Amino acid sequence: MTAPISANGLMVKTQSHDYPIVITKDARKLSMSEQIVPFISGQQVLIVTNDTVAPLYLQPLQSALEKSFTVKVCILPDGEQYKNQTSINQIYDALMIEHFNRDVTLIALGGGVVGDMTGFAAASFMRGVNFIQIPTTLLSQVDSSVGGKTGINHPQGKNMIGAFWQPQMVLADMSTLITLPPRELSAGLAEVIKYALIMDADFLTWLEDNMAAMIALDLEILGQAVQRCCEYKADVVAQDERESGVRALLNFGHTFGHVIETHEGYGNWLHGEAVAAGMMQAAQLSQKMGWLNAEDLARVERVLASANLPTTPPPIDPQTALDLMGHDKKVKQGQIRLILLKSLGEAVVTDKFEAPLLVEVLSKHA
């Protein structure tokens, strides 16, 4: 068995079921299958991956599982622009062609796009089958693979079609980050920074001290960051599985960021890049509300820049941005709700912001 980063087992506890997150840094040297076999139900397995990840990690996993299971593969094109109904249908087609049934286990081998789509397919095929997450990007390891949010994009809004469907387990192998392009690594660091800004000012200090090591792919340090982020998310999901309350805090920067992704075209800005610029906009509004001071704002900008992330959005007409915000899932009774910072390490979901101040933030780079 592979050695975990932490000897303490990390469990996500939900009303649906509890499941483990295993964080390792050497699963590639052995077989990922050793960790996941106990969580496969039945004899049928469909591995869903993409044409970037497949050449790197598919063959060892597939070969190991074929010794005990009927294994088929669905390879999707890589990119946020393919997170759509066409790709979901490819997964359904693979399941139907093989006459797979409710005993099938879907395995998501890839980043957040693969994980979100595989989870949505698992939630909807025959009204729900098992699935396992093997996230291969930092962003998916610290965020999207944990908590059961699955779905696809619509041309008018990101992640507007989906379901809550928890995996049976999550296997996060730090060694997969070695093959991650620097831009993708930075995109993942945006979600790491998010946790610090909304939950833990001490973690923000830790990130400032260790950012260079993470950029340099220090797997031990990266593993510690992933462990910490997963602990935060597991705690939030245990309190609020379906995002009716505190879980909305995890969307800090996302309302602004989804505007960027939708406006610029899915895939042109990576999700983490858009969230980084969105967090900066949310911090600017927080300052205008009198909650952050100038040094707080400068600190947010510095930590994002140290992760090689954008801190300014592309030019978007403010009214267009407001219209796109109107499609956000957090809108209630026609009122936009935003996650803002009361202080560094403390966030709040609120609709009690002054609309002219929001327009000021949206106009700054229009």
C-alpha positions, 0 to 999 in steps of 0.5 A: 500500500502507498504511504499517506502524507498523513497517518491520520485518516481523513473522512468526509462525513455526509448524510449520504455516506462517509468516505475517505480521502487518501493523500499520497505522494508515491502511488505512481510507483505502485498501483493506484488499484490497491487503494481503490479496489475495496471501494469498487462495487460489482465487477464492472468498471468504466474509467473516464479520463481525457486525452491528456491524462490517459497517456500518463496514467491510464495504462497501469490502472487499467491493466491492474483492474483488468485482473479482477474486473471487466474494465472499459475506458471512455477518453474525452477531449481535454478542456473546460470547453468540453464540459458539456452535454456532448461529453456526458453523452459519450460517457452514457454511450460507453455505459450503454454499449457495454450493457453496464448496469447498476453494479458499475463503478465509474472512476474519474481519472483526471482534473476537475472537468473529468471529475465533475462530468464523471460524477454527474454521469454516475448520479444520473445513469440508472438514477445513480451508481458508484464512482471514485475520484482520482484527481490528477490536478491540484485544483481537483485535489483540494476542491472539486473532487471532495464534496459531491458537486457534479455537473456540466456547463451551459453556454449561459452559465457555468455548472448550471446543470448538475447534481450532488453525488458523493464519491466512494473515495478520493485518491489524491496522489501528489506525484501526478503534479509532477506532470502538471503544466505550471499554469495548471499548478497556479490555477490550483493554488488559487483554490488553496489561497481561497481556503486561507482567505475565507477560513484561516489567517494563520494558513495564509501566513503559512502559504506566504512562507511556503509558496515558493516551495509549492511552485517548485513542486515540493511534494511534501509541502504540497501534500500538507496544503492538500491535507489542510484544504481537504480538512477544511472542505470535509468540515464544511461539507459535513455541516452543509452537504447541499450548500444551503448555508455555510458551504456557500462560503467556498464560492468566494471569488467564484461569482466574479470568476464565473462571469469571466469564464462565461464571458471569455469562453470556457477554457480561455481562462482556467477556472483557477485564474478566473477565481483568482481575479474574482477573489481580488474583485471580492476583496476590493468590494470588501474594502469598499464596504469598510471590512478590509484595509489597504494593507489587507487588500495589498496582501491578497494581491501579493499572495495571488501574484506570488502564485503566478495568478492574475489579479485583474479581470479582462475588460467586461462591460459592468451591465454584462457582468451584472446580467451574468451574475444574475444566473449565479446559483446563489441568487435568491428572489432575484437578489445577487448574493456575494461572498465577501471578507469581513477580515482576512480569514473570515468570510460572509455570504451577504446581499447587504452590499451597496449596488453602486459599490459593486458597479465601481468594482466591475467598472474598474477594468471595464 
